[in-house]
C-alpha cells in the first residue's frame, strides 16, 4: 500500500504541482518562529528542545492521525498517506527553477538565468558564466531531488504511516530555514543543531541516493568520485550526492564560484567535462532513471513480502 501511495502522489504532483512556498513554507515559517519564541532560550539544550517540539510533535501527530483513521477504515489511512506524500514528496517542488534556467540559458538570456538561480539558491551570481549557472543548477537539482524525493521515500517506507516523511521534511525545512535567516546569536545555535540532527537522518538516504545514481549512470566513476571526493565537501551527505551524481553524469561539479560578491572556494566533485547547457537534460534523465529503479526495487520487495508464507 505504501508503494501505491508513493506512485499516486508522484502522478498527482506531476499533473497538479503544489505551490510549496505558499502552502507549506509560509505557514511553517510562522509556526517555527512562534515555536522558537516559546521554547528557545539561546542555549544548545533549548535548541534540542525546540527541534524535538517542532519535528517530534508533528511526527507524533501524523502517526496518531494515521492510526486513528486506520482504525475507522483502511482506505482513510491510505488517503492520509497520500495527502502527506503530496505535501512532502515530489520532483516539481523546485524543478520549475531548473526548467526555467535551462530555457533561459538555451535562449541566451544569461541575466534572467542568473536571477532565477539567485531566487532558487538565495545567493547572487552577477559574474557567473552560462557554464557556471548550468553547473550550479545541476548541483541544486541533484540535491533537491534527494531531499524532496529519495530521502522522503526512504523514511516513509521505514517508519509507520507517514511519520517518516513528516520527520525528514521538517528536519530539512529547519536546516534551510535557519541557514537562509542568517544573523547571529540564537540563529547560529539553531542552525548548528538543525544541521547536526538532519545529518543523522540523512546518513542512510544520502548513501542510497548515491548508490542509485551510480547504478543508473557511470558506475565506476560515480563510486570513485564518492570515495575520493565526497568527504572534502562541507556537508558530507551532500558531498556524496553531488560527487556520485557528477561521476554518474560524467560532469565536473563543485569548484570555486563567485557568490554574492565573494569567491567561495569549493572542491571539485565528479569527473569528466565541464557542465554545459546541453548537459542539463542529462541530469534530469539520471534523476528519473534513479527514481524508476527505486520504485522497481520497492515493487519487488513488496511482491516478495506479499507471496512469502
N, C-alpha and C positions, 0 to 999 in steps of 0.2 A: 504493500500500500504506500510505503514511503517513496518508492520509485515512481509510482503513478503520480503522486503529488508533485514530485520534482519535475517530471516531464510536463504535466499540465501547467505548472507555474511558469516554466520557461516558454511554453507556447503562448500562454495568455500575455506574458510580458512582451513577447515579440509583436503580438497583434496590437496591444494597448499598453505601451510603456508608461510607467508611473513617473510623475514629477517628484523626484526624490527630495529636492530642495524644499518644495512647498509642503509636501505631505509627511515627510519624515524628519529631515534635518531641522527645519524651522521649529516644529513642536519639541523635538529632542533638545535643541539648544536651550529653550526656555525651561524645560524640566531639569536639565543638567545644571543650569545656573541656579535655579531655585534649590535644588538638592545640595549643591556646593555651599550655598549660603547657610544652610541649616546644619550641615554635618561636617564641614571642613574648617579646621582651626589653624591651618598653616603648618601643621606638623606632619611628618611621614605617617604616623599612626592614624591620624584623621583622614589622610589620603586613602589609606586602606579601607577605612570605614565608609568613606564616600563611594569608592569603587564598588564595594560589596553591596551598599544600599542601592546604587543605581543599576548595576548589572545583575546582582543576585536577586533582588526583589522582583525585577521584571522577568527574569528567567523562571523564578518560582511561580509567579502569576501565570505565565504561559503554560507551565507544566500542570498546574491545578486546573486551569480552564480546559485544557485538553482532556484531563482525567474526568472532569465533570461532564463535559459534552460526550465523551466516550461512554459514560455510564447511562446517558439518556439514549443515544443511538450511535453506532459506529460511524455512520455517514457524517454526523455532525463533527466528529473528531477529525475525519479526513478533510472536511470542508475547512476546519480551523487550521489544519496543517497547510492547506493550500493558500489560505489567506495570509498566514505568516510568511510563507515562502514568497508569495507575490510581493510582500513588503521588503523582504530581505535579500532575495536571490534574483540575479539577472544580469545579462550582458548589457542591457540597454540603460542601466543606471547611469553610466558615464560614457558609453560608447558614442553618443552623439557628438561629444567633443572630438573624438578620434576621427569620426566620419567627416565632420566639418573641416578639421585641419587638413585631412587628406584632400578634400575637394579644393580648399583654398590654395594649397601648395600646387596641386595639379593645374590650377588656373593662373598660377604665377602671382597670387595675392599673398606675398610673404608677410606684410604688415598685419593683415587680417589673421593669418595663421598664428603669428606671434601673440596677438591679442587673445585668441581662443585658448592658446596654451597657457597664457597668464591666468585666465579665468579658471582653467582646469587645475593647474598646479598651485595657484596662489602666489606666484612669483613672476617678475617681469623678465623678458628676454629681448631687449631692444637691439642687441648687437648679434643675435643668433642668425646663422645662415639657414637656408632651407634644409640642409643636411642636419644641422643641429636640432631644428624644430622637429623634423621627422624622427630623429633618434630619441628625443625626449618624449615624443608622442608614443612611440613604440614601447618605451620603458613604462610609461604610465598605463598603457593598455594592458601590458602583461601583469602589472601589479593590481590594477583594478579588476581584471578577470579573476585573479587569485582571491582577492578579498571578497568580491561580490558573487563569485560562483563556486570555485573549488573549495575554499575554506568553509563556506556556508554548507555545502553539500556534505562535507566530511562530518562536521559537528551535528548536522541534522540527522544523519544516519546513526551516529554513535550514541547520542543521548535520546531518552524517551520523548515522544511528542516533538514539538517544535522548540524545545528548550535549548538545544544546541545552537540552532540557527539564531535565536534571540541573543544568547550569551555572546557568540562570536561577533555578530554585527554591532552590538552595543559596545563591546570592548574595542572594536576597530573604530567606531564613531568617536569614542573618548580620546583615542590617540590623535586623530585628526582634528578634533575639536580644540584640544589644548595646544596642539602644535600651531594651528593657524591663529589662535588667540594671541600668541606672542606674549610680551610683557615679562615680568619677573615675579619674585616672591612666591606667592601661593600657586600661581600658574605653573611655575617651574617644577614645584613639588608634585603637582597633579600630573603634569606631562611626564615626569620621570617615572612615577609609579604606573601610570596608564601604559606606557611603553613596555615596562617590565612585565606587567600582567598579560598584555597582549602577546608578547614574545613567547610566553609559556603556552598560551592557547594555540599559537600559530606554529609551534615547533613541528608537529607531525604534518599538518596540512601543507606547509611550505615544502617539505620534502616530498610529499606525494605529488604536489603540483610540478616540482622539478622533475620527478621521475616520469610523469605524464608527458611533459614536453620532450624529454629525451626519447621516449618510446615512439612518439608520433613524428619526431623530427630527426635530426642528425644525432644519433645516439652517442657515438664516440666523442664528438666534440662537446655535446651537452654535458656528459659525465666528466670529461676532462676539465672543462671550464668550472663546473660545480666544485670539483675537488681542489682546484688550484687558485680560484679567484673569489669564491663567494665570501670567504672569511675576511677579505680585505674591505668589504662594503660596511659602512657604519652600522647598518641593521642586518645581521646575519641572515634572517629569514628572507628579507627582500633580496639580499645578495644571492641566495640560492635560486629564487625565482628568476632574477634577471640574468645571472650567469648561465643557468641551464637554458633559459629561453633564447639568449643570444647565441649560445652554441648550437642549439637545435635549429635556429634560423640561418646560421652562418653569417651573423652580423656582429659588428663591434658596437657595444653599448658602453654606458658609463663615460669616462674621460672628462677632463676639465671643461667647465662651461661658465660663461658669463651670466650670472644670475642676480638680478636686482642691483646691478652696478658693481658686483663683487665677483672676482674669479674664484669659483668653487672647485677645489681640487678633488677629483673623483677618480678612483682606479678604473682601469679598463676591464670590461666584462665581455664575455662572448669571444667569438673568433670569426675571422673571415673578412668581408668587405665592409666599407662604411655604409651606413643606412642612407638610402635614397628614397625619394618619393615613391618610386616603384616598389620598394621593399615593404611598404606599409601593408599592402594587401596580403603579403605572405604571413605577416603576424596574425591577421585575422584568421587565415586558413589554419595556422598552427593551433589557435585557441579553440576553434570549432572541432578540429580533429581530436584534441585532448578531451574536450567535453564529451564527444560521442564515444570515445574509448572508455571514459569513466562510467557513462550510462550503461554501456555494454557490460562492463565488469559488474556493476550493481545488478543488472538483469540476470547475469549468470549466477551470482551469489544467491539472489532471491529464488531462482529456479532450483538450485541445489537444496536450499532450506525447505522449499515447498515440497519437493519429492522425497526428501530424506525421511526415513521411518521414525 
